């Protein structure tokens, strides 16, 4: 685990030997691995910051730069809006005068921005290899095949799909076509209650097909809706019939896709026990994408925005162990020198694909636009965009949203 030292300075966790140089090199066989057209500026270029400032100034109101909370500080410095994925997509939609939307996040986030913005706006992802391992765990053909399994088992007609925002446009479109909704980590409870209401309520016999993060689905169903753990089954797309019998599918209330976040999935109950043994009166604050064993051992559980607000409101001198992406935890520690902030894991836990977007990629994208070249544009096809928006609009229509 990482901690704040006696002097109030955040102490970095140990660097894992498995980590590669983030944002550098490419593996064309993984994620959405591609190479940028043209030469990137060198990361050691001492003029990178000034080049970014000059290009950003030249674009003016024609462009908006969106920065996800998990981005590097060097990128966040140039963000006009900072937030979680859906907040950023909404921000882009609220700025129709911006011709270019430079999305410093990952691929599915840029897709959502393209769906919600006007046809005159162009969404740009500075590095197309900035994918999301969780989103890529649910390929559309796998999901279509899984639905066929539910049809054959006679349960599809009583099942509502709910997909997490952290999914591809194709999966959101699948959800829209099947009368479901999108959810975020903030409104997952409301979304699940709505979905169950479509088939008789939480105490009824209907089901939810939850994609692609099994942990958020399980934690929301069990910890918020009060369903028993045994009401949740995991559909594994790599096994025949998802590795489930027809009886298991009929008895289940939550059919969870076998997906997870590579960052939040690292935290363990041992991490929680270790920090409690080391730091008296520590408050453990984690994201609901963590495993159920971590969520049940924590003191507070919530979305990225919840984590930020919780620390903002915390008493001076209080101690906090936070289980989420390291860039955010580091930034929170710097913003709250009056509180002792600890990182829950023992080693570095960056979102590696998010971190592919670094200052050289941002400078390259900005300077290309100044020169009149639109690079790395994200475009969702019309049919997927239509049905994905149906699912997104259903989310926006949920009670209390």
C-alpha positions in Angstrom: 0.0 0.0 0.0 1.0 3.6 -0.4 0.7 6.2 2.2 1.1 9.9 3.2 4.3 10.4 5.1 4.7 12.2 8.4 5.5 15.3 6.4 2.2 15.1 4.5 3.8 14.1 1.2 2.1 11.3 -0.7 4.4 8.2 -0.9 4.3 6.4 -4.2 3.5 2.6 -4.1 6.2 0.3 -5.4 6.4 0.0 -9.2 5.4 -3.3 -10.5 7.9 -5.0 -12.8 5.0 -6.0 -15.0 4.3 -2.4 -16.0 5.5 -1.2 -19.3 6.3 2.4 -20.2 2.9 3.8 -20.3 1.9 5.5 -23.5 4.9 4.2 -25.4 5.2 1.4 -28.0 2.3 -0.5 -29.4 1.1 -4.1 -29.7 -1.0 -4.2 -32.8 -2.5 -7.6 -31.7 -4.0 -6.2 -28.5 -6.7 -3.7 -27.5 -7.4 -1.5 -30.5 -3.6 -1.3 -31.1 -2.8 1.0 -33.9 0.0 3.4 -34.7 -0.3 7.1 -35.1 0.2 8.4 -38.6 3.3 10.6 -38.6 6.0 11.1 -36.0 5.0 11.9 -32.5 7.0 14.6 -30.6 9.6 13.1 -28.3 8.6 12.8 -24.7 11.9 14.5 -23.8 11.2 17.6 -25.9 11.5 20.5 -23.5 9.1 22.6 -25.5 6.1 20.2 -25.3 4.2 22.3 -22.8 4.7 25.4 -24.8 3.7 23.6 -28.0 0.5 22.4 -26.4 -0.3 25.8 -25.1 0.3 27.4 -28.5 -1.8 24.8 -30.4 -4.6 25.0 -27.8 -4.6 28.8 -28.1 -4.7 28.7 -31.9 -7.8 26.4 -31.9 -9.6 28.6 -29.3 -13.3 28.0 -29.0 -13.3 25.7 -32.1 -12.0 22.9 -29.8 -12.8 21.5 -26.3 -10.4 19.2 -24.5 -12.0 16.7 -22.2 -9.9 15.0 -19.5 -10.9 11.9 -17.6 -10.1 11.7 -13.9 -7.7 8.8 -14.5 -5.5 10.8 -16.9 -2.0 11.9 -16.2 -1.4 15.4 -14.7 0.4 16.5 -17.8 -2.8 15.9 -19.8 -5.3 17.2 -17.2 -3.4 20.5 -17.2 -4.9 21.2 -20.7 -8.4 19.9 -20.0 -11.2 22.4 -20.3 -13.5 19.9 -18.5 -12.5 17.1 -16.1 -14.8 14.4 -15.0 -16.0 10.8 -15.4 -16.9 9.3 -18.8 -20.5 10.3 -19.0 -20.1 13.7 -17.6 -17.5 14.4 -20.3 -19.7 13.1 -23.1 -22.5 15.3 -21.7 -20.1 18.3 -21.6 -19.2 17.8 -25.2 -22.9 17.6 -26.2 -23.4 20.9 -24.3 -20.8 22.7 -26.4 -22.2 22.5 -29.9 -20.0 25.4 -31.0 -16.9 23.3 -30.5 -16.0 21.9 -33.9 -13.4 19.5 -32.4 -13.8 17.4 -29.2 -10.5 16.1 -28.1 -11.3 13.3 -25.7 -8.5 12.4 -23.4 -10.0 9.1 -22.2 -10.5 5.7 -23.8 -12.3 4.5 -26.9 -15.7 3.8 -25.5 -15.9 7.3 -24.0 -15.1 8.9 -27.3 -17.8 6.8 -28.9 -20.3 8.1 -26.4 -19.3 11.6 -27.2 -19.7 11.0 -30.9 -23.2 9.6 -30.2 -24.3 12.6 -28.1 -22.7 15.4 -30.1 -24.0 16.9 -33.4 -23.1 15.8 -36.8 -21.0 19.0 -37.3 -18.7 18.0 -34.4 -15.7 15.7 -34.7 -14.5 13.6 -31.8 -10.8 12.9 -31.7 -9.0 10.3 -29.5 -5.3 11.3 -29.3 -4.2 7.6 -29.3 -6.5 5.1 -30.9 -4.7 2.3 -28.8 -6.3 3.8 -25.7 -8.9 1.1 -25.4 -10.6 -0.4 -22.3 -9.9 -4.0 -21.3 -13.2 -4.2 -19.6 -15.2 -2.9 -22.6 -13.3 -5.2 -24.9 -14.2 -8.3 -22.8 -17.7 -8.1 -24.3 -17.5 -8.4 -28.1 -20.8 -7.8 -29.9 -20.9 -11.3 -31.5 -20.3 -12.9 -28.1 -23.1 -11.0 -26.6 -25.5 -11.8 -29.5 -24.6 -15.5 -29.1 -25.2 -15.2 -25.3 -28.7 -13.8 -26.0 -29.4 -16.7 -28.2 -28.5 -19.0 -25.3 -31.1 -17.1 -23.1 -33.7 -17.4 -25.9 -33.1 -21.2 -26.1 -33.3 -21.5 -22.3 -36.7 -19.7 -22.4 -35.6 -16.8 -20.2 -34.9 -14.0 -22.7 -38.5 -12.7 -22.8 -38.2 -12.1 -19.0 -34.8 -10.6 -19.1 -33.8 -6.9 -19.4 -30.2 -6.0 -20.5 -28.4 -3.3 -18.6 -25.0 -2.3 -19.8 -22.5 -0.2 -17.9 -21.3 3.0 -19.5 -17.9 1.3 -19.8 -19.0 -0.6 -22.9 -18.6 -0.3 -26.7 -21.2 1.5 -28.8 -22.2 -1.8 -30.3 -23.1 -3.2 -26.8 -25.0 -0.1 -25.9 -26.9 -0.5 -29.3 -27.6 -4.2 -28.4 -29.1 -2.9 -25.1 -31.2 -0.4 -26.8 -32.6 -2.9 -29.3 -33.6 -5.2 -26.5 -35.4 -2.5 -24.5 -32.7 -2.1 -21.8 -30.7 0.8 -20.4 -27.2 2.1 -19.8 -26.0 2.8 -16.3 -23.1 4.5 -14.6 -21.5 3.5 -11.3 -23.5 6.4 -9.7 -26.9 5.3 -10.9 -26.6 1.5 -11.2 -29.0 1.0 -8.3 -31.7 3.1 -10.0 -31.1 1.4 -13.3 -31.4 -2.1 -11.8 -34.6 -1.2 -10.0 -36.0 0.1 -13.2 -35.0 -3.0 -15.1 -36.6 -5.3 -12.5 -39.7 -3.2 -12.5 -40.1 -4.1 -16.2 -40.5 -7.7 -15.3 -42.3 -7.7 -12.0 -40.1 -5.9 -9.5 -37.1 -6.9 -7.4 -39.1 -9.6 -5.6 -40.5 -11.0 -8.9 -39.1 -13.6 -11.2 -37.6 -11.4 -14.0 -33.9 -11.2 -14.7 -31.2 -8.7 -15.6 -28.5 -9.4 -18.1 -25.7 -7.2 -16.9 -22.7 -6.2 -19.0 -19.7 -6.1 -19.0 -18.5 -5.7 -15.4 -19.6 -8.5 -13.2 -18.5 -6.8 -10.0 -20.5 -3.6 -10.4 -23.6 -5.8 -11.2 -23.1 -8.1 -8.3 -22.3 -5.4 -5.8 -25.3 -3.3 -6.8 -27.7 -6.3 -6.7 -26.5 -7.7 -3.4 -25.4 -4.6 -1.4 -28.1 -2.2 -2.7 -31.1 -4.3 -3.7 -30.6 -7.1 -1.1 -30.5 -10.0 -3.5 -28.6 -13.1 -2.2 -25.2 -13.8 -3.8 -26.6 -17.1 -5.1 -29.1 -15.2 -7.2 -26.1 -14.0 -9.3 -24.5 -16.2 -12.0 -21.6 -15.4 -14.3 -22.0 -16.0 -18.0 -18.5 -16.9 -19.5 -18.5 -16.3 -23.2 -15.6 -18.7 -23.7 -17.5 -21.7 -22.4 -20.5 -23.5 -24.1 -23.7 -21.9 -23.0 -21.7 -19.6 -20.8 -20.8 -22.4 -18.5 -24.4 -22.4 -17.2 -27.2 -25.0 -17.2 -30.7 -24.0 -18.2 -31.7 -24.6 -14.6 -29.1 -22.1 -13.4 -30.3 -19.5 -16.0 -33.9 -20.0 -14.9 -33.1 -19.7 -11.2 -30.8 -16.7 -11.6 -32.0 -13.1 -11.1 -28.7 -11.5 -12.2 -26.9 -12.9 -15.2 -23.5 -11.2 -15.0 -21.1 -11.0 -17.9 -17.6 -12.4 -17.1 -15.8 -9.0 -17.3 -14.0 -6.9 -14.9 -11.8 -3.8 -14.6 -8.1 -4.6 -14.6 -7.4 -1.7 -12.1 -10.2 -2.2 -9.6 -10.0 -6.0 -9.8 -6.5 -5.9 -8.3 -7.6 -4.8 -4.9 -8.2 -7.6 -2.3 -9.6 -8.1 1.2 -6.0 -8.6 2.3 -5.2 -5.0 1.1 -8.0 -3.8 3.4 -6.9 -5.9 6.4 -3.3 -4.7 5.9 -4.1 -1.0 5.8 -6.4 -1.4 8.9 -3.5 -3.1 10.8 -1.1 -0.3 9.8 -3.3 2.8 10.1 -5.5 3.2 13.1 -9.0 4.7 12.4 -8.5 4.6 8.7 -11.5 5.0 6.4 -11.5 2.6 3.5 -13.1 4.1 0.4 -13.4 2.0 -2.8 -15.0 1.9 -6.2 -17.9 -0.5 -6.8 -16.0 -2.1 -9.6 -13.9 -3.8 -6.9 -14.6 -7.4 -5.9 -17.4 -8.1 -3.5 -15.0 -9.1 -0.8 -13.4 -5.7 -1.0 -16.7 -3.8 -1.1 -18.0 -5.6 2.0 -14.7 -4.9 3.9 -14.7 -1.2 3.0 -16.3 1.6 5.0 -17.5 3.6 1.9 -18.2 2.5 -1.6 -19.0 4.8 -4.6 -18.3 6.2 -8.0 -15.3 8.3 -8.9 -17.3 11.5 -8.3 -18.5 10.1 -5.0 -14.9 9.4 -4.0 -13.8 12.9 -4.8 -16.7 14.5 -2.9 -16.2 12.2 0.1 -12.6 13.3 0.5 -13.5 16.9 -0.1 -16.0 16.7 2.8 -13.7 14.7 5.1 -12.5 16.1 8.4 -8.9 17.5 8.5 -6.5 15.0 10.0 -8.6 12.0 9.0 -7.0 9.0 7.3 -8.3 7.5 4.1 -7.2 4.4 2.1 -8.6 4.7 -1.4 -9.1 1.8 -3.8 -9.2 3.3 -7.3 -6.8 4.4 -10.1 -3.5 5.8 -8.9 -3.5 9.0 -10.9 -6.7 10.1 -9.2 -5.5 9.0 -5.7 -2.3 10.9 -6.2 -4.2 14.0 -7.3 -6.6 13.8 -4.4 -3.6 13.5 -2.0 -2.1 16.6 -3.4 -5.4 18.5 -3.1 -5.9 17.5 0.5 -2.6 18.0 2.4 -4.6 18.3 5.6 -5.6 14.6 5.3 -3.6 11.4 5.3 -4.3 9.7 2.0 -3.2 6.1 1.4 -3.3 4.0 -1.7 -4.9 0.7 -1.1 -2.7 -1.6 -3.3 0.9 -2.5 -2.6 2.0 -1.6 -6.1 1.3 0.8 -8.9 -2.1 0.4 -10.4 -2.5 2.8 -13.4 -5.2 2.3 -16.0 -2.5 1.4 -18.6 -4.6 2.0 -21.7 -5.9 5.4 -20.4 -2.3 6.3 -19.8 -1.4 5.8 -23.4 -2.7 9.3 -23.9 0.3 11.4 -22.9 1.5 14.9 -23.7 3.2 13.9 -27.0 0.0 12.4 -28.3 -2.1 15.4 -27.2 0.4 17.8 -28.8 0.4 15.8 -32.0 -3.5 15.8 -32.1 -3.7 19.5 -31.4 -1.0 20.6 -33.9 -2.5 18.4 -36.5 -5.9 20.2 -36.1 -4.1 23.6 -36.3 -2.6 22.4 -39.6 -6.1 21.4 -40.9 -5.7 17.6 -40.5 -8.3 15.8 -38.4 -6.6 12.7 -36.9 -7.9 9.7 -35.0 -11.5 10.7 -35.5 -14.0 8.4 -33.8 -17.2 7.7 -35.8 -20.0 5.4 -34.7 -22.1 4.0 -37.5 -25.6 5.4 -37.8 -27.5 2.3 -36.8 -25.4 1.6 -33.7 -25.5 5.3 -32.8 -29.3 5.3 -33.1 -29.9 2.3 -30.8 -27.1 3.3 -28.4 -28.8 6.6 -28.0 -32.1 4.9 -27.3 -30.4 3.1 -24.4 -28.7 6.3 -23.2 -31.9 8.2 -23.4 -33.6 5.5 -21.3 -30.9 6.1 -18.7 -31.5 9.8 -18.7 -35.2 9.1 -18.2 -34.7 7.0 -15.1 -36.2 8.4 -11.8 -34.0 10.8 -10.0 -31.4 11.2 -12.9 
